[in-house]
Amino acid sequence: LLFTSCSSIDPGEEAHDETPVVHWGYEAEDGPARWATMSSEWNLCGAGLEQSPIDLVNPSPIELPPVEIDTPSDQEVEVLNQKGVIDALDNGHTIQINTQSAEKMTVGDKTYHLAQFHFHAPSEHTVEGHHFPMEMHFVHQAEDGALAVVGVLIEEGAANPSLTPLWENLPHAPGTPATVRVPPEFAKHLFSGEATGVYHYRGSLTTPPCSEGVSWYIRKTPTQLSRDQIAAFTGKYDHNNRPVQALGDRTVYLDESPTLTID
């Protein structure tokens, strides 16, 4: 999970910030095993007790409050190669899609607004030790700053037409943005548009600073992309996944009822 609160960053102020930027990644010299030692602000990457991702195994049954995703009729999104985006951190290697749309997620009586979504390959979360080829993270933030993430596991199968406008605009150079209009059925296709059980647990960001207190909701039913679609991403951004972390005293929950709906 990559997260940047776009409203908290002023590029003009960033240019005058004398604090050196710590660059992290997924290789041996700058990867997950070293994150906690690279900055004093990233201590949780090594010492945290509620870190993500995890292996989704032996879940306890639960009845979650309804998770409802309200999507706009259409929207424009900005596609970014995060390797070169000016930010407080180098957010590693992925495609991040920022949105200023009206899309929101409601969990019970709490509302979160979509900030961005992005991809990892292979999946960061595993199911009974099994990695999927890819995983999507839809990052939402509430007015009080709380984060809630919908994770979507991706398996190889039929081509997913909703990704065509994004995949046609995969940035060719670091820091190259492209504005893409996505169709009204975008989210429904990405989420497969079908009822599914939902895993839930308390975790963290999966990249520095590894902040905890993130509410995770991971669809049990994977979304399908074709072999070519997966290869188009992994040809540019492969192995940008943090290894699974210890569950510790936490519990993984699973609501088998179709609680996650899309309007």
PAZAPA-4460 file (N, C-alpha, C; in steps of 0.05 Angstrom, whole numbers, plus 32768, in hexadecimal, padded with zeros to 4 digits):
% residues 263
    n_x    n_y    n_z   ca_x   ca_y   ca_z    c_x    c_y    c_z   seq   type   mol
   8011   7FE8   8000   8000   8000   8000   8011   8019   8000     1      L     A
   800E   802A   7FEC   801A   8044   7FEB   8005   8058   7FF2     2      L     A
   800C   806C   8002   7FF9   8081   8008   8006   809B   800B     3      F     A
   7FFB   80AF   7FFC   8003   80CA   7FFF   7FEA   80DB   8000     4      T     A
   7FE7   80EB   8015   7FD0   80FD   8017   7FD7   8115   8005     5      S     A
   7FCB   8116   7FEE   7FD2   812B   7FDA   7FCE   8147   7FE5     6      C     A
   7FBA   814B   7FF6   7FB5   8165   8000   7FCA   816F   8014     7      S     A
   7FDB   815E   801E   7FEE   8166   8032   8009   816D   8026     8      S     A
   800B   816C   800B   8025   8171   7FFF   8023   8189   7FED     9      I     A
   8036   819B   7FF2   8038   81B3   7FE1   8052   81B1   7FD2    10      D     A
   8052   81AB   7FB7   806B   81A8   7FA8   807D   81BF   7FAB    11      P     A
   8073   81D7   7FAD   8084   81EE   7FB1   8094   81EE   7FCB    12      G     A
   8086   81E6   7FE0   8094   81E4   7FFA   80A7   81CC   7FF9    13      E     A
   80A0   81B7   7FEB   80B2   819F   7FEA   80CD   81A7   7FDE    14      E     A
   80CD   81B8   7FCA   80E5   81BF   7FBD   80F9   81CD   7FCF    15      A     A
   80EF   81DA   7FE4   8100   81E9   7FF7   8105   81D9   8010    16      H     A
   80FB   81C1   8012   8100   81B1   802A   811C   81A5   8028    17      D     A
   812C   81AB   803D   8148   81A2   803D   814B   8187   8049    18      E     A
   8135   817B   8052   8136   8160   805C   813C   814C   8046    19      T     A
   8151   813D   8047   8157   812B   8031   8142   8115   802E    20      P     A
   813C   810F   8015   8128   80FB   800F   8135   80E0   8010    21      V     A
   812A   80CD   801F   8134   80B2   8021   8127   80A1   800B    22      V     A
   8136   8096   7FFA   812B   8086   7FE4   812B   8069   7FEC    23      H     A
   8114   805D   7FE9   8111   8041   7FF0   8107   8032   7FD8    24      W     A
   8108   8018   7FD9   80FF   8007   7FC3   80FA   7FEB   7FCC    25      G     A
   8100   7FD8   7FBA   80FB   7FBC   7FC0   8113   7FAB   7FBB    26      Y     A
   812A   7FB7   7FB5   8143   7FA8   7FB1   8151   7FA4   7FCC    27      E     A
   8166   7F93   7FCC   8173   7F8C   7FE5   817E   7FA4   7FF4    28      A     A
   8188   7FB8   7FE5   8194   7FCF   7FF2   8181   7FE3   7FFD    29      E     A
   8168   7FE3   7FF3   8154   7FF7   7FFC   8138   7FEB   8000    30      D     A
   8137   7FD1   8004   811E   7FC3   8005   8112   7FC0   8021    31      G     A
   80FD   7FB0   8023   80EE   7FAE   803D   80FF   7FA7   8055    32      P     A
   8113   7F96   8051   8123   7F8E   8068   8133   7FA5   8074    33      A     A
   8137   7FBB   8064   8147   7FD1   806D   8137   7FEA   8073    34      R     A
   811D   7FEA   806D   810D   8003   8070   8110   800F   808D    35      W     A
   810E   7FFE   80A1   810E   8008   80BD   8128   8016   80C4    36      A     A
   813E   800F   80B6   8158   801B   80BD   815E   8033   80AB    37      T     A
   814D   803A   8098   8154   804F   8085   814B   806A   808E    38      M     A
   8138   806B   80A1   812E   8084   80AC   8123   8080   80C8    39      S     A
   8128   8093   80DA   811D   8091   80F5   80FF   8091   80F5    40      S     A
   80F3   809C   80E0   80D6   809E   80DF   80C9   8084   80D5    41      E     A
   80D9   8071   80CD   80CF   8058   80C2   80D3   8041   80D5    42      W     A
   80D5   8047   80EF   80DA   8032   8103   80C5   801C   8102    43      N     A
   80AC   8024   80FD   8097   8010   80FD   809A   7FFA   80E8    44      L     A
   80A9   8000   80D3   80AE   7FEB   80BF   80BC   7FD3   80CA    45      C     A
   80CB   7FD7   80E1   80D8   7FC1   80EE   80CC   7FBA   8109    46      G     A
   80C2   7FCE   8117   80B9   7FC9   8133   809B   7FC8   8135    47      A     A
   808C   7FCE   8120   806F   7FCE   8122   8064   7FB2   8127    48      G     A
   804D   7FB2   8136   8041   7F99   813D   8027   7F94   812D    49      L     A
   801F   7FA7   811C   8007   7FA4   810C   800E   7FAB   80EF    50      E     A
   8020   7F9D   80E3   802A   7FA4   80C9   801C   7F94   80B3    51      Q     A
   801D   7F9F   809B   8011   7F93   8083   8027   7F91   806E    52      S     A
   8023   7F7E   805B   800D   7F6B   8058   8010   7F53   806A    53      P     A
   7FFC   7F42   8069   7FFC   7F29   8079   7FF2   7F12   8067    54      I     A
   7FF5   7EFA   8072   7FEA   7EE2   8066   7FCD   7EE0   8070    55      D     A
   7FBA   7EDE   805E   7F9E   7EDC   8066   7F98   7EBE   8069    56      L     A
   7F99   7EB5   8082   7F96   7E99   8088   7F87   7E95   80A2    57      V     A
   7F77   7E80   80A4   7F68   7E7A   80BC   7F58   7E92   80C6    58      N     A
   7F48   7E9E   80B5   7F39   7EB6   80BD   7F22   7EAE   80D0    59      P     A
   7F1B   7EC1   80E2   7F04   7EBD   80F4   7EEC   7EC9   80E7    60      S     A
   7ED5   7EBB   80E8   7EBD   7EC6   80DC   7EB3   7EDF   80EB    61      P     A
   7EA8   7EF2   80DB   7E9E   7F0A   80E7   7E89   7F16   80D5    62      I     A
   7E77   7F26   80DF   7E64   7F35   80CF   7E6C   7F52   80CF    63      E     A
   7E78   7F5B   80B9   7E82   7F76   80B7   7E6B   7F89   80B1    64      L     A
   7E6E   7FA2   80B8   7E5B   7FB6   80AE   7E5D   7FB7   808F    65      P     A
   7E48   7FBF   8081   7E49   7FC0   8064   7E5F   7FD3   805A    66      P     A
   7E6D   7FCA   8046   7E82   7FDB   8039   7E76   7FE2   801D    67      V     A
   7E70   7FFC   801A   7E64   8005   8001   7E76   8019   7FF3    68      E     A
   7E7A   8014   7FD9   7E8B   8025   7FC9   7E7A   8034   7FB5    69      I     A
   7E7A   804E   7FB7   7E69   805F   7FA5   7E7C   806C   7F90    70      D     A
   7E77   8065   7F77   7E88   806F   7F61   7E7B   8084   7F51    71      T     A
   7E8A   8098   7F47   7E7E   80AC   7F35   7E78   80A0   7F1A    72      P     A
   7E68   80AE   7F0A   7E60   80A4   7EEF   7E78   80A1   7EDD    73      S     A
   7E8A   80B4   7EDE   7EA3   80B3   7ECF   7EB7   80C6   7EDD    74      D     A
   7ED0   80C3   7ED6   7EE4   80D3   7EE4   7EFE   80D3   7ED4    75      Q     A
   7F0E   80E8   7EDA   7F29   80E8   7ECF   7F3D   80E2   7EE6    76      E     A
   7F50   80D1   7EE0   7F64   80CA   7EF4   7F80   80D1   7EE9    77      V     A
   7F92   80D6   7EFB   7FAE   80DB   7EF3   7FBF   80C3   7EF8    78      E     A
   7FCC   80B9   7EE4   7FDD   80A1   7EE6   7FF9   80AA   7EEA    79      V     A
   8006   80A1   7EFF   8021   80A9   7F05   8034   8092   7F08    80      L     A
   804C   8095   7EFF   8062   8082   7F05   806E   808C   7F1F    81      N     A
   806A   807F   7F35   8071   808A   7F4F   8090   808B   7F53    82      Q     A
   809F   807F   7F42   80BC   8080   7F45   80C7   809C   7F45    83      K     A
   80BA   80AE   7F37   80C4   80C9   7F34   80B2   80DF   7F3E    84      G     A
   809D   80D8   7F4D   808B   80ED   7F57   8098   80FC   7F6E    85      V     A
   8096   8117   7F6D   80A0   8127   7F83   808F   8123   7F9B    86      I     A
   809A   811A   7FB1   808B   8113   7FC8   809E   8113   7FE0    87      D     A
   8092   8110   7FF8   80A3   810D   8010   80B4   80F4   800F    88      A     A
   80AB   80E1   8001   80B9   80C7   7FFE   80BB   80BF   7FE1    89      L     A
   80CE   80AF   7FDA   80CD   80A1   7FC0   80BB   8089   7FC4    90      D     A
   80A4   8088   7FB8   8091   8073   7FBE   8095   8059   7FB0    91      N     A
   80AE   8055   7FA7   80B4   803B   7F9C   80AD   8038   7F7F    92      G     A
   80A5   8021   7F76   80A1   801B   7F5A   8085   800F   7F56    93      H     A
   8073   8020   7F4C   8058   8017   7F46   804B   802B   7F35    94      T     A
   8033   8024   7F2C   8021   8038   7F20   800D   8040   7F34    95      I     A
   800B   8059   7F3A   7FF7   8064   7F4C   7FE4   8075   7F3D    96      Q     A
   7FCA   8072   7F42   7FB6   8081   7F35   7FA9   8093   7F4A    97      I     A
   7FAD   80AD   7F47   7FA1   80C0   7F5A   7F86   80C9   7F4F    98      N     A
   7F73   80CD   7F60   7F58   80D5   7F57   7F4E   80EB   7F69    99      T     A
   7F41   80FE   7F5D   7F33   8114   7F6C   7F15   8111   7F68   100      Q     A
   7F0C   80F9   7F62   7EF0   80F4   7F5D   7EE0   80F3   7F76   101      S     A
   7EC6   80EF   7F73   7EB4   80EE   7F8A   7EB1   80D1   7F95   102      A     A
   7EC2   80BF   7F8C   7EBF   80A3   7F95   7EC5   80A2   7FB3   103      E     A
   7EB4   8093   7FC1   7EB7   8090   7FDE   7EB0   8074   7FE6   104      K     A
   7EB9   806D   7FFE   7EB3   8053   800A   7EA6   8058   8025   105      M     A
   7E91   804A   802B   7E84   804D   8045   7E85   8032   8053   106      T     A
   7E90   8032   806B   7E91   801A   807C   7E80   801F   8094   107      V     A
   7E68   8012   8095   7E55   8019   80AB   7E4D   8036   80A8   108      G     A
   7E53   8047   80BC   7E4B   8063   80BB   7E63   8075   80B6   109      D     A
   7E7A   806A   80AE   7E92   807B   80A9   7E98   807C   808C   110      K     A
   7E9E   8094   8082   7EA3   8098   8065   7EC0   809E   8060   111      T     A
   7ECB   8092   804C   7EE6   8096   8043   7EE5   809E   8025   112      Y     A
   7EF8   80B0   801D   7EF9   80B8   8001   7F12   80AC   7FF4   113      H     A
   7F0E   80A4   7FDB   7F24   8097   7FCD   7F3A   80AC   7FC7   114      L     A
   7F53   80A5   7FCE   7F69   80B7   7FC9   7F79   80AD   7FB0   115      A     A
   7F7E   8093   7FAF   7F8D   8088   7F98   7F8B   806A   7F99   116      Q     A
   7F93   805E   7F83   7F96   8041   7F83   7FAF   803A   7F73   117      F     A
   7FBA   8022   7F79   7FD3   801A   7F6C   7FD5   7FFC   7F6D   118      H     A
   7FEB   7FF2   7F62   7FEE   7FD5   7F5D   8009   7FCB   7F68   119      F     A
   8008   7FB1   7F70   8021   7FA3   7F78   8022   7F89   7F69   120      H     A
   803A   7F80   7F64   803E   7F66   7F57   8057   7F59   7F62   121      A     A
   8055   7F40   7F6C   803C   7F31   7F71   802C   7F3E   7F87   122      P     A
   8017   7F30   7F8F   8006   7F3B   7FA4   8015   7F3E   7FBE   123      S     A
   800E   7F52   7FCE   801B   7F55   7FE8   800E   7F42   7FFC   124      E     A
   7FF3   7F42   7FFD   7FE6   7F2E   800E   7FE7   7F13   8001   125      H     A
   7FE8   7EFE   8012   7FE6   7EE3   8008   7FCD   7ED6   8015   126      T     A
   7FC3   7EC1   8008   7FAD   7EB2   8013   7FB7   7E95   8018   127      V     A
   7FB9   7E8E   8031   7FC4   7E74   8038   7FDF   7E6F   802B   128      E     A
   7FF0   7E84   802B   800B   7E82   8021   800D   7E86   8003   129      G     A
   7FF7   7E8B   7FF5   7FF7   7E8C   7FD8   7FF7   7EA9   7FCF   130      H     A
   800B   7EB1   7FBE   800B   7ECB   7FB1   7FFA   7ECB   7F98   131      H     A
   7FED   7EE1   7F93   7FE0   7EE5   7F79   7FF2   7EF6   7F67   132      F     A
   7FEE   7EF6   7F4D   8000   7F04   7F3B   8002   7F22   7F42   133      P     A
   7FEB   7F2E   7F4A   7FEB   7F4B   7F50   7FD7   7F51   7F66   134      M     A
   7FD7   7F6A   7F6F   7FC4   7F73   7F83   7FC0   7F91   7F7F   135      E     A
   7FA7   7F9A   7F82   7FA1   7FB6   7F81   7F9A   7FC0   7F9D   136      M     A
   7FA1   7FD9   7FA3   7F9A   7FE5   7FBC   7F8B   7FFF   7FB6   137      H     A
   7F72   8001   7FC0   7F62   8019   7FBD   7F63   8028   7FD8   138      F     A
   7F71   803E   7FD9   7F77   804C   7FF2   7F63   8062   7FF7   139      V     A
   7F55   8060   800E   7F40   8073   8015   7F48   8081   802F   140      H     A
   7F41   809A   8032   7F47   80A9   804A   7F2E   80B8   8054   141      Q     A
   7F28   80B6   806E   7F12   80C4   807A   7F1A   80E0   8082   142      A     A
   7F06   80F0   8089   7F0C   810C   8091   7F1E   810E   80A9   143      E     A
   7F1D   80FA   80BA   7F2E   80FA   80D2   7F4A   80EF   80CD   144      D     A
   7F50   80E8   80B4   7F6A   80DE   80AC   7F6D   80C0   80AC   145      G     A
   7F58   80B2   80B6   7F59   8095   80B7   7F5A   8089   809B   146      A     A
   7F69   8073   8098   7F6C   8067   807E   7F5E   804C   807D   147      L     A
   7F51   8046   8067   7F44   802C   8062   7F4C   8024   8045   148      A     A
   7F54   800C   8042   7F5E   8003   8028   7F4E   7FEA   801F   149      V     A
   7F45   7FEB   8007   7F39   7FD3   7FFA   7F4E   7FC6   7FEA   150      V     A
   7F55   7FAD   7FF0   7F68   7F9E   7FE1   7F5A   7F8B   7FCE   151      G     A
   7F64   7F8A   7FB6   7F59   7F78   7FA1   7F6F   7F66   7F96   152      V     A
   7F6C   7F4D   7F9B   7F7F   7F39   7F91   7F7A   7F34   7F73   153      L     A
   7F8E   7F30   7F63   7F8C   7F2D   7F47   7F97   7F12   7F3E   154      I     A
   7F86   7F03   7F2F   7F8F   7EEA   7F24   7F8E   7EEB   7F06   155      E     A
   7F9D   7ED9   7EF9   7F9D   7ED8   7EDC   7F83   7ECC   7ED2   156      E     A
   7F77   7ED8   7EBD   7F5E   7ECE   7EB2   7F57   7EDF   7E9A   157      G     A
   7F3E   7EE7   7E99   7F34   7EF7   7E82   7F3F   7F13   7E84   158      A     A
   7F41   7F20   7E6D   7F4A   7F3C   7E6B   7F35   7F4D   7E79   159      A     A
   7F3F   7F62   7E87   7F2D   7F74   7E95   7F2C   7F8E   7E86   160      N     A
   7F16   7F95   7E78   7F15   7FAC   7E67   7F18   7FC7   7E76   161      P     A
   7F12   7FC7   7E8F   7F13   7FE1   7E9E   7F30   7FEB   7EA0   162      S     A
   7F44   7FD9   7E9E   7F5F   7FE2   7EA1   7F6B   7FEC   7E87   163      L     A
   7F5D   7FE8   7E70   7F68   7FF0   7E56   7F72   800D   7E55   164      T     A
   7F61   8020   7E5E   7F6B   803C   7E5C   7F83   8042   7E6E   165      P     A
   7F85   8034   7E84   7F9D   8038   7E95   7FB5   802A   7E8A   166      L     A
   7FB2   8012   7E80   7FC9   8003   7E76   7FD4   800F   7E5C   167      W     A
   7FC3   801D   7E4D   7FCC   802A   7E35   7FDC   8043   7E3C   168      E     A
   7FDB   804C   7E56   7FE9   8064   7E5E   7FFD   805E   7E74   169      N     A
   8007   8046   7E75   801C   8040   7E88   8033   8053   7E83   170      L     A
   803C   8063   7E96   8051   8077   7E91   806A   806A   7E86   171      P     A
   8076   8077   7E73   808F   806D   7E67   80A8   8077   7E75   172      H     A
   80A5   808C   7E85   80BC   8097   7E93   80B4   809F   7EAF   173      A     A
   80C6   809D   7EC2   80BF   80A4   7EDE   80B5   80C0   7EE0   174      P     A
   809F   80C3   7EEF   8094   80DE   7EF4   8083   80E9   7EDD   175      G     A
   807D   80D8   7ECA   806D   80E1   7EB3   8050   80DC   7EB8   176      T     A
   8040   80F1   7EBC   8023   80ED   7EC1   8013   80EB   7EA7   177      P     A
   7FFC   80DF   7EA9   7FEA   80DE   7E93   7FCD   80DF   7E9E   178      A     A
   7FBD   80F0   7E94   7FA1   80F2   7E9D   7F90   80E0   7E8B   179      T     A
   7F80   80CF   7E98   7F71   80BB   7E8A   7F54   80BC   7E93   180      V     A
   7F41   80BB   7E80   7F25   80BA   7E87   7F1D   809D   7E88   181      R     A
   7F11   8095   7E9F   7F09   8079   7EA2   7EEB   8077   7EA0   182      V     A
   7EE0   8061   7E96   7EC3   805E   7E91   7EB4   805A   7EAA   183      P     A
   7E99   805E   7EA9   7E88   805B   7EC1   7E8A   8040   7ECE   184      P     A
   7E8F   802B   7EBE   7E8F   8010   7EC9   7EAB   8008   7ED3   185      E     A
   7EBD   801B   7ED5   7ED8   8016   7EDC   7EDB   8006   7EF6   186      F     A
   7ED0   8010   7F0C   7ED3   8003   7F26   7EC5   7FE8   7F26   187      A     A
   7EAE   7FE6   7F1A   7E9F   7FCD   7F1A   7EAF   7FB7   7F0C   188      K     A
   7EBD   7FBE   7EF6   7ECD   7FAA   7EE9   7EE6   7FA3   7EFA   189      H     A
   7EF2   7FB7   7F06   7F09   7FB2   7F16   7F02   7FA0   7F2E   190      L     A
   7EEB   7FA4   7F39   7EE2   7F94   7F50   7ED2   7F7B   7F48   191      F     A
   7ED1   7F76   7F2E   7EC3   7F5E   7F23   7EA5   7F61   7F25   192      S     A
   7E9B   7F74   7F34   7E7E   7F79   7F35   7E6E   7F62   7F41   193      G     A
   7E7A   7F52   7F51   7E6C   7F3C   7F5D   7E6F   7F3C   7F7B   194      E     A
   7E5D   7F2F   7F88   7E5D   7F2D   7FA6   7E75   7F1C   7FAE   195      A     A
   7E81   7F23   7FC5   7E98   7F14   7FCE   7E9A   7F17   7FEC   196      T     A
   7EA7   7F04   7FF9   7EAE   7F07   8014   7EC5   7F1B   8017   197      G     A
   7EC9   7F24   8030   7EDE   7F39   8035   7EEE   7F31   804D   198      V     A
   7F09   7F31   8049   7F1B   7F2F   805F   7F1F   7F4A   806C   199      Y     A
   7F23   7F4B   8086   7F27   7F64   8094   7F3B   7F60   80AA   200      H     A
   7F4D   7F74   80AD   7F5F   7F74   80C4   7F6B   7F90   80C7   201      Y     A
   7F78   7F95   80DD   7F85   7FAE   80E3   7FA2   7FAB   80DB   202      R     A
   7FAC   7FBE   80CB   7FC7   7FBC   80C2   7FD5   7FD7   80BE   203      G     A
   7FE5   7FD9   80A9   7FF6   7FF0   80A5   7FF9   7FF7   8088   204      S     A
   8007   800D   8082   8011   8011   8067   8025   7FFB   8061   205      L     A
   8028   7FF3   8049   803B   7FDE   8042   8055   7FEA   8036   206      T     A
   8057   8005   8038   8070   8012   8030   8077   8026   8046   207      T     A
   8090   8030   8047   8097   8044   805B   8084   805C   805B   208      P     A
   807C   8066   8072   8087   8060   808D   8079   8049   809C   209      P     A
   8069   8038   808D   805D   8021   8099   804A   8028   80B0   210      C     A
   803C   803F   80AD   802A   8048   80C2   8014   8034   80C7   211      S     A
   800D   8030   80E0   7FF8   801D   80E8   7FDD   802A   80EB   212      E     A
   7FC9   801A   80F1   7FAE   8024   80F5   7F9E   8024   80DB   213      G     A
   7FA7   8016   80C7   7F99   8014   80AD   7F84   7FFE   80AE   214      V     A
   7F6B   8003   80A6   7F57   7FEE   80A5   7F57   7FE2   8089   215      S     A
   7F5C   7FC8   8088   7F5E   7FBA   806E   7F44   7FAA   8069   216      W     A
   7F3B   7FAC   8050   7F24   7F9C   8047   7F2C   7F8F   802C   217      Y     A
   7F30   7F75   802C   7F3B   7F68   8014   7F26   7F55   8009   218      I     A
   7F1F   7F59   7FF0   7F0C   7F48   7FE3   7F16   7F2B   7FE2   219      R     A
   7F04   7F18   7FE9   7F0C   7EFC   7FE8   7F0D   7EF3   7FCB   220      K     A
   7EFB   7EFD   7FBA   7EFA   7EF5   7F9E   7F0E   7F06   7F8E   221      T     A
   7F21   7EF9   7F80   7F34   7F09   7F70   7F27   7F15   7F58   222      P     A
   7F34   7F2A   7F4E   7F2D   7F35   7F34   7F40   7F29   7F1F   223      T     A
   7F36   7F26   7F07   7F46   7F1A   7EF2   7F52   7F2F   7EDF   224      Q     A
   7F6B   7F2B   7ED8   7F78   7F39   7EC2   7F84   7F23   7EAF   225      L     A
   7F87   7F2A   7E96   7F93   7F17   7E83   7FB1   7F14   7E88   226      S     A
   7FBC   7EFF   7E7D   7FD9   7EFC   7E7F   7FE8   7F14   7E73   227      R     A
   7FDE   7F1E   7E5D   7FEB   7F35   7E50   7FE9   7F4E   7E61   228      D     A
   7FD2   7F52   7E6E   7FCF   7F69   7E80   7FE2   7F68   7E98   229      Q     A
   7FE4   7F50   7EA3   7FF6   7F4D   7EBA   8013   7F51   7EB1   230      I     A
   801A   7F46   7E9A   8035   7F49   7E8F   803C   7F66   7E89   231      A     A
   8028   7F76   7E80   802D   7F92   7E7A   8035   7FA1   7E93   232      A     A
   802A   7F99   7EAA   8032   7FA6   7EC3   804C   7F9B   7ECE   233      F     A
   804E   7F81   7ECF   8066   7F75   7EDC   807F   7F79   7ECB   234      T     A
   807B   7F7F   7EB1   8092   7F86   7EA1   809F   7FA0   7EA9   235      G     A
   8090   7FB1   7EB8   809A   7FCB   7EC1   809E   7FCB   7EDF   236      K     A
   808C   7FBE   7EEE   808C   7FC0   7F0B   8088   7FA5   7F18   237      Y     A
   809D   7F95   7F18   809B   7F7A   7F23   80A8   7F79   7F3F   238      D     A
   809D   7F69   7F50   80A8   7F65   7F6B   80A9   7F7F   7F7B   239      H     A
   8093   7F8E   7F79   8090   7FA6   7F8A   807D   7FA0   7FA1   240      N     A
   8083   7F89   7FAE   8072   7F80   7FC4   8082   7F7D   7FDE   241      N     A
   8077   7F86   7FF4   8083   7F82   800E   807C   7F65   8017   242      R     A
   8090   7F57   8023   8089   7F3C   802D   8074   7F3D   8042   243      P     A
   8066   7F26   8046   8051   7F25   805B   805E   7F28   8076   244      V     A
   804F   7F35   8088   8058   7F3B   80A3   804A   7F29   80B7   245      Q     A
   8056   7F27   80CF   804B   7F16   80E4   8030   7F21   80ED   246      A     A
   801D   7F0F   80F1   8002   7F16   80F9   8002   7F1F   8117   247      L     A
   8013   7F12   8127   8014   7F19   8143   7FFA   7F13   8151   248      G     A
   7FF1   7F26   8162   7FD8   7F22   8171   7FBF   7F29   8162   249      D     A
   7FC2   7F31   8149   7FAA   7F39   813A   7F9A   7F21   8131   250      R     A
   7F81   7F28   8129   7F6F   7F13   811E   7F68   7F1C   8101   251      T     A
   7F68   7F08   80EF   7F5E   7F0D   80D4   7F41   7F04   80D4   252      V     A
   7F2F   7F15   80CA   7F13   7F0F   80C9   7F0A   7F0B   80AC   253      Y     A
   7EF5   7EFB   80A9   7EE9   7EF7   808E   7ECB   7EF7   8091   254      L     A
   7EBF   7F0A   8082   7EA2   7F0A   8080   7E9B   7EFE   8065   255      D     A
   7E8F   7EE7   8065   7E89   7ED8   804C   7E70   7EE3   803E   256      E     A
   7E61   7EF4   804B   7E4A   7F00   803E   7E52   7F16   802B   257      S     A
   7E42   7F1D   8017   7E4A   7F31   8003   7E47   7F4D   800E   258      P     A
   7E5A   7F56   801F   7E57   7F6F   802C   7E63   7F87   801C   259      T     A
   7E73   7F80   8008   7E80   7F96   7FF9   7E70   7F9A   7FDF   260      L     A
   7E64   7FB2   7FDD   7E53   7FB8   7FC5   7E5D   7FD1   7FB7   261      T     A
   7E57   7FD3   7F9D   7E60   7FE9   7F8D   7E47   7FF5   7F80   262      I     A
   7E44   8010   7F83   7E2E   801E   7F76   7E38   802F   7F5F   263      D     A
***
